[in-house]
């Protein structure tokens, strides 16, 4: 795969998704300020492996079906929806040495529906790990309309795209 060489451009701060607020209340160590520095290489083989493994390990299921709630975000689940896949991938990549500041939960639109993916920021560009596909793609090749993402400086804050 060729390098992405495209990074999402962020703007001012914006509202946090309700599910993320609740997630941060329960997982404060995952929602804090980060040091940012040189971007890492893309390590695409690791990204592909984690994306594929997590996509196969979680059964797609709505929060309402599983928890009786409209939104509930968790990184430790055997069934879940898009943000649960993204949180699980984020956790798996941090365990493999990626920095939290380079692993950004991102809200997008897919065919008009709200959809959360994990964007991995690298020196080669931003790449998307999505529960709807095993292929890891540069942000400009996904067909998604990006709305907002976590701040690289503080994962409890979100920025407009």
Secondary structure, 3 states (H helix, E strand, C coil): CCCCCCCCCCCCEECCCHHHHHHHHHCHHHCCECCCCCCCCCCHHHHHHHHHHHHHHCEECCHHHHHCCCCCCCCCCCEECHHHHHHHHHHHHHHCCCCHHHEEEEEEEECCEEEEEEEEEECCEEEEEECCEEEEEEHHHCCCEEEEEECCCECCCEEEC
